[in-house]
Every structure is written in C-alpha cells, then in structure tokens.
Amino acid sequence: MRIGVLTGGGDCPGLNAVIRAVVRKGVEVHGHQFVGFRDGWKGPLEGLTMELGVEQTRGILPRGGTILGSSRTNVMKVENGVERVRDNLQAAGVDALIAIGGEDTLGVATQLAAAGLTVVGVPKTIDNDLNATDYTFGFDTAVQIAVDAIDRLHTTAESHHRALIVEVMGRHAGWIALHSGLAGGANVILIPERPFDIDKVCEYVEARFARQFAPILVVAEGAQPKEGTLALQTGDLDAFGHVRLGGIGQVLEREIQARTGYESRQTVLGHVQRGGTPTAYDRVLATRFGLAAADAVHEGVSGVMVALQGTDIVRVPLQEATKELKTVPVERYAEAEVFFG
Ligand code: F6P
C-alpha cells in the first residue's frame, strides 16, 4: 500500500511526532510505503510531493512545525478541486491519505471521504476545539507557553502597579485562555463563548488593586464585548473566510486605563504559542495518534478520525469530529470565575 500524508491549517507542536509515528509503524510493522504531500491540501491539489520514509523522519520527534509544510488552501474553494486531488493521488500511486489537521483540514477530508477517497484524519489544533476528542496535541504546549508568560507578567505587573492583559489564541473557543488563566492565576479570563461586560471587568481590576495586587487579565483573541458596548477592529479574510483577529487586547488596554485610571498594557502572545518543541504530553499524544492512524489505513478504513477519549485512542466518524466546535461549557468557566477579581 502507498499512503500519502499531509499537514494542513495552522501548524502546531507535535505534527512531526505524528508523521514520525505514522511512518515508523506503517513501514516497519505494516510494510507500507509513504509519500509526503507538501503544504496542506495544496500538495494533493498541485501534485507537490516529497519523499517520506523512516530516514526522513529520524530526529524530528521534538521538532516544532512540520517537515511537510502547511497551508490553509481549501480544496472545496478551487475549481474541480476534488477531481484534481483524485487525479494527483492516482498519479502518485497513492491508495490512502492521512490528513493531519483541524476543523478546516478535516472538513475537507470528510468531503473527500464522502466522494469515495480513502482518508483517515488526525486531530490537530492548539485551540483544542475539535469535537469528539478530549484533547488535541499542541494544546498542552500552547497552554504551557502562555502560563510561562503569565508567571513572568505577574512580577512586572506588581512592580509597576499595572493591569497587564495577555491576549492568547482562540477565535471561537476559549480553551487556551481558560487553562492558561487558571494555571497562571489570572484575575479575569475572557473567552469567545461568554461576551463580557467591560464595567464588570473594570470592577475586577479595581478590586485586585484594592487588595494591593496587580491584576492579570487573560483574553482569547475571539473574546467579544456584550453587544453594542464596545467597538472592535476587524481584519482581512483568509481562504476559509476567517477574519484575521487581533485587537481585543488593545481595546481592553485602552478601555481599562480610561475607565479605572490604572496604567494598562497588553501582551499579544500570537504565534509564539504555536512554535517550538512540544511538551512531553503532546509528544505522547501525537505519537499515539500517529500509531493509531497507521493502523486505521492498514485496516482499510476510511472517513474516520483517531481521537482521545479518556485515556484510550479510538476511531470516530470524521463527520462527528467536524460537525460542530467543542467550546468551553458554562460550568468550566464557572470554575475559573471563582478566582476573578
Ligand atoms: O487554529 C490555530 C490558530 O493558531 C488559531 O488559534 C488562530 O486564531 C489562527 O490559527 C491563526 O491563524 P494564522 O496563523 O493563519 O494567522
């Protein structure tokens, strides 16, 4: 069997660990061959391939990014996209494809599987917002990076009696903000699932200063004020029609300073959260996903995604994984709210 592998969407620590595990098990245990497709769905669309064997995957376990490259190319937005992918897979002699990606990449995988191609998905996103899996690899690393930053910001915030705002990633789901805020002892956590009241935020800031401590606010990039209360910036669209976010930290900096009189500064962590070496947890999860994906294609299944449920790696229908986003439930936010102010 000849198996194609691609990584799509925003990159994420642990992608190389998945690729390594897929190839190692696929070649050495199941006796298959692999070909790498470059830059996400752009690879199969344009026939961009690279050699992918055990040699190419040696030493990449701790390396961030992806040796295959990534992109947000959307097959469904390209004329005759499905046919072009089918033709190029055939030309490369590929019998099955392993697509490692988030909601968008796996959404395309779902449609290609429905169109008759053999596709197995591996869930990837630092956002942890994919349905049907308890965790995605990359999330733990992103949270740890954010917590390291928050720990550092606490000490400088105290020295200067400033309100410090940390903007983290998460356009639709506030998992990174929730976990890093909880672990970092944030005094306010704002997430997209819960539109915020700026007056309440300022109350928390003032309450924290009143106790002679400086507040740290963790805000997800997709957090929104309650309707009609504050104007936010919007940006350009990417290939999946997503607005390029960024700016909520700046809005909060301005508003908190103006409303409370306390000096406020924002730190936008941005792509730092996605770069560099994965944590041990993410390396293990990514490796287990890769091993399970190699088994799934070996058994000839299609239209499934490997997933973590409890401590087990299971297979779920791709459709299940992509039908809705996994957002932060009310009760999880309530746990964090105990520590606000
Ligand atoms: O989906 C992963 C992610 O890192 C999001 O948290 C973030 O909103 C987005 O990608 C940023 O994408 P880009 O790197 O294309 O700006």
Residues whose N, C-alpha, C, O or C-beta is under 5 A from the ligand:
A	BS01	F6P	G10 D127 M169 G170 R171
